[in-house]
Amino acid sequence: MQAAEKRVPILGEFREFIARGNVIDLAVGVILGAAFGDIVKSLVDEVVMPPIGLLTSGIDFAQLKWVLKPDNPATKANEEVAVHYGAFLNTMIKFVIVAWVVFLLVKLVNTIRRRDAAKPDSEKAAPGPQEALLMEIRDLLKTQGESRTPTRH
């Protein structure tokens, strides 16, 4: 143990916590999730929404808003108050895409698990050479023990 860990045991516990595989896996998942979010944002903004905008006569969903108080052009400050429901629609589309991809991933994992569970036991794990040798020794000992056991009449 290091000197700081002897004085403050919580540091040692924290180091053990961070070193666990689950924490590392979670960190990797969060990083990949953030990168995946950027990919989905680009997919929605650059690929999905332009054709939808074309089908709806060139409407840019990201710019759709309900103005509650218009901007006063006489002042320099932006005084507009608006509900940006177009941005909300874009976010909903992104959510549906992410949910669909997660669904497909879970479906794939479940399919693999069901396929592995359906395999016969002989296909799942054939004994290795050491296990086979130990099984032969066990069987020989068992037969020798049975031949030495006296039978009662």
N, C-alpha and C positions, 0 to 999 in steps of 0.2 A: 504494500500500500504506500502511496505517496504521502508526504507530510501533510499536505492540505486535506487529503481524504481522512487522515487520522483525526485532525481537528474538527472537520466538518463532514460527518458521515453522509450527509445528504448528497455531497458531490460524488461520492463513490456510487451511491444508488442511482444518481442521475446518469453517470457514465455507463453503468450496466443497462439502464433503461434505453439509452440511445443506441447502444451496441446490439440490442436485440434485433433479430431479423424483421419482426413485424413493423417496427418503427422505420427501418430502412425501406421496406416494401411500401409502406404508406407514403413516405416522402417521394419515392419514385412514381407512385400512382398520382400524387398531387401534381408533380411536375409534368408528367405526360398528359394529365387531364387539362392543365392550363394550355399546353401546346395544342391539344385536340380542340379546345375551345376556340383558339385562334383559327384553326383550320375550318371549323364549322362556321365561324363568323365570315370568313372569306368566301366559303361556299355559298352561304345565304346571300351575302351582299353582292357578290360578283357573278354568281352563276344562276341562282334560283330566282332572285328578285327581278333582274332585268327582263326575262321572258314574261313574268307575271305582270310587270309594269307595261310591257308591250301589249299584252292581252287586254289590259284595262286602260287602253288609250294613252299610254305613256305616263301613267301616274307613278311617281316615286314614293313608295310607301314610307320611306324614312322621313320624308318631308311632310307627311300628313299630320295635321294638328287641328285642334279646336281652339280658336283664339278666344280667351275670356276677356282680355283687356288688350287692345291694339297698342302698338308702339307709337309714340308721339314723335313725328319727324322733326318737330321744332327743337327737340332736346338731343344732346349727344348720347345720353344714357339709353340703354335698351330697357324699355319699360314694358315690353310685351309679356303677357302672362298667357300661357297656352298649355293645353293638354296634348302631348305628342303621342297620339294613339298609333301612328304609323311605326314609330320605333318599338312600341309594345308589340305590334303585329310581327315585326321582324324578330323580336326576341322569342315570341311564341313559336315561330317557324324553326328557329334555332333549337329550341327545346325539343320539338317533335323529332328533329333530325337526330339529336343526341340520344333521345329516348329510343329511337328506332335502332341506332347502332348498338346501344347497350343491350337491347332486347336480342339482337342478332348474335352478339357475343355470348350472352347467357344461354341462348338456344344452342349454339355450337358446343359450349362446354357440357351442357346437359346431354347432348347427342353422343359426345365422346364418352361420357361417364356411363350412359346406358349401354353403349356398344361394349365397353370394357366389362360391365357387369354381366352381359349376356354370354361372354366367352366361357367355354367349359374350363373347369379347374386345371385340366392338363395343359391348356394353352396359356393360362395366366402365369404360372411360375413352375417351370420344370426345375427339379433340383439340380444344383451345380455338382461338380465332380466331388467336392468334399462332402456334401450332404448325401450323395449317392453312396459313397464309401462308408459313411457312418451308418446309413440305413442297412447296408449289407452286413456290417459288423453286428448291429443290433439283431438282425434276423438270425445270424449264425449263433450268437449267444443265446437267443431264445430257443432255437432248436436243440442246442447242446443242453440247456437247462431242462428241457422237456424229456430228453432221452435219459438223463440221470435221475429223474424223479421216479422213485419206486411206486409201483402200482399196487393197490391193495385189492385182495379178492375176498 
